[in-house]
Structures are given as C-alpha cells and as structure tokens.
Amino acid sequence: MGTIERPLPTPEAEALLGLTGELAANELAPRASEAEAEGRFPREVFRVLGRAGLLGLPYPEEYGGGGQPYEVYLQVIEELSRAWLTVGLGVSVHTLACFPLAIRGTDGQRRRWLRDMLGGELLGAYCLSEPQSGSDAAALRTRAVRDDEGYLVNGTKAWITHAGEADFYTLMARTGEEGPEGISCFHVPGDAPGLRAAPPERKMGMTASPTAQLIFTDVRLRADRLVGEEGAGYSVALSALESGRLGIAACAVGLAQAALDAAVAYARQRQQFDQSIIEFQGIGFLLADIATAVEASRSLYLAAARRRDAGRPFGPQAAMAKLFASDTAMRVTTDAVQVLGGYGYVQDFPVERYLREAKMLQIVEGTNQIQRMVIARYLGKG
C-alpha cells in the first residue's frame, strides 16, 4: 500500500493517519482475503481499533471520543477500507449507530453507555430498514408499545450490518400513528430477551461482514432506552444518514484506491511485446482516467466534510459524494479486472473481490437513485 498525500489540518491528525496506515497494512490487509473467503467476522479487529482510539473519532473527548473533525475521521475510514472494506464499512456503521445517543441522548445516557460504545468494547448496528420498507423508511412497521414498565417491541428489521454480532442496536420503531412523526429511536442491548438474528444473508461480496434480519419478539425495553423524545426518531434517522453517506463515500474511495493500486502495480510489471503494458496507450489512458476519478471522489467527500465541520448544511453535498464515489468504485473495480485480464477474473488476485464488493456501495445508506432524488430536490428549491 503506497502513501497518499492527504490534506491534514493538524500534526495530531497526521499522526492519527500514520497509525491507521500501520494498522491497515500490518493487521488488516494480510488477513482480508482469507477471512472473506471463509466468511469470518473479525470481531477482535474492532476491539483493537477501539483501544487505538479509532472507533469514536468524531465524538467528544469527554465521553471517550477522539474529538476529531469529520474531515479527519473520513480519511481514517478511507484508509481502513483500502486495506479491508469489511472493517472500514464496519467502523462507519458503528459510528452511525452511535450518532443518535451522542447527539440526542441525555447526559445520563451518555455517561452510562457512550464511553464503552466509543472505546470499542461495545460494537453497534443501525436498525432502520425493514423487509417492506427500505428507501421508504417512513413506512416502517416495527412497533414499540408503551406501558407502565417501558416499551414492548415487536417487528422485523432487514439488511442489518453486524446483526447477531453487535452489542447494541440503534432501533427506529413506531410509537405513534403512521408517518414520520410516529417514529422513535431506542438504544437496545444486544442480549435483550426476545431479540434474535436470522441466518446471515448469502451475499455476492463482503462475506466477512454479517448482514441479516433482526427479529424482535416481545422485547422489553425500559423507558430510559428511548433516545430523544417520542416521535423524533425519523428526524434523528435522517440526520444520521446524512453523515453516514459521507462514511460510505470514504469507503468507496478506499476500495477504488485499492483497485487502482492493484491495477497499476500489475500494469507496471506485466510484460507483453517486450514492454510493460502500462506503456500501451490503451492501458495508460484507462489508468489515467480512473486515477482522476478516484482523486475527484476524494475531493468531493472532503469538501462535504468541511461543510459539516463548519456547521453548514451538507446534506446535498453528502448525497453527491456518496453517489459519485460509489459509482466511481464500481467503474474502477470493473476496469481493474480488465487491466489484469484473465488474472483479474480469478480469486488469486483481489480485484475480483473488489468488484463484487463495490456493487454494495451503490445500494447501502440510500441507493444511488435516492441520492439523485435528494440532489434534484435541492436543485428544485432554487
């Protein structure tokens, strides 16, 4: 893994990226192919990252976070994803799961749970989608009924990353009438009685990252597990997803960079007709185009992150970054397979895995069709 020139705001951030690069090169990259082939979730890796301070980077130091701007946090996600997408995406999902409690939780809730969440002892998952409601999140049916003892939850969540492995779940459930205003947010312990994960989905890629339905059957939650006010869950979910889309953009750039690295390395050493194939214009121009697209994707997510760090609206820019970066990752991984030719199609080289993983990034955290809707609505407001 070569070094990427990065725009880092402080010496502390530079040291942080250096630490991330060392962990990625020494601990993640050598294990990724085997773990993905075996479908083995690297739970211990997240504990290592947590103890290194990499699981709570954008959250306050007083609760165990890193106090880092999003501009820095996202570059950590990119570096992790460049070595192993399962880990980079897992950190992004964990950060998403921490968001509601960190932003809307009470001081008591933060003191009780947030430090372990940010320190890596507790791994999180985010529960919004359901079998019948993906893009139409306001149509969710999982219900939390209030009684004298708290809430009783019944329903099924779908496409949950870390389902069955997480120590806590950030749950969006219906506490009121139909529509967005009837949705509330809850902090659910992973070992709650009545909560179980279905068998993992059989995916085309990212097989080391478990994705499954999560089934709630008379799950009892105390009233203090409610995050924010009743009926505020939908706005919390949308706010979290704006930031989460930047995480996916960073994941996509990391994956695309890994594919570009592999293609360039191969094209430099592969000899045909007494010269390296990178010297042929057809290959050299192809690599130039995808290198430009990767750099443009990186610039786009960093620009959106700086808007967020400055307290400015960044939702449309996050949608643009997620859309462009994930489409770029799909294109770059496809082209990387082409550069390697027959070798790109076999599992002895990682680019075929990168291609299978890239498709997922066009779907999660809102499909790219949804991103285009968000951008178009923004443009229509004038």
Buried (B, 14 or more C-beta within 10 A) or exposed (E): BEEBEBEBEEEEBEEBBEBBBEBBBEBBBEBBBEBBEEBEBBEEBBBBBBEBBBBBBBBBEEBBBBBBBBBBBBBBBBBBBBBBBBBBBBBBBBBBBBBBBBBBBEEEBBEBBBBBBBBBBBBBBBBBBBEEBBEEBBBBBBBBEBEEEBBBBBBBBBBBBBBBBBBBBBBBBBBBEEEBBBBBBBBBBBEBEEBBBBEBBEBEBBBBBBBBBBBBEEBBBEEEBBBBEBBBBBBBBBBBBBBBBBBBBBBBBBBBBBBBBBBBEBBEEBEEEEEBBBEBEEBBEBBEEBBEBBBEBBEBBBBBBBBBBEEEEBBBBBBBBBBBBBBBBBBBBBBBBBBBEEBBBEEEBBBBBBBBBBBBBBBBBBBBEBBEBBBEEBEEEE
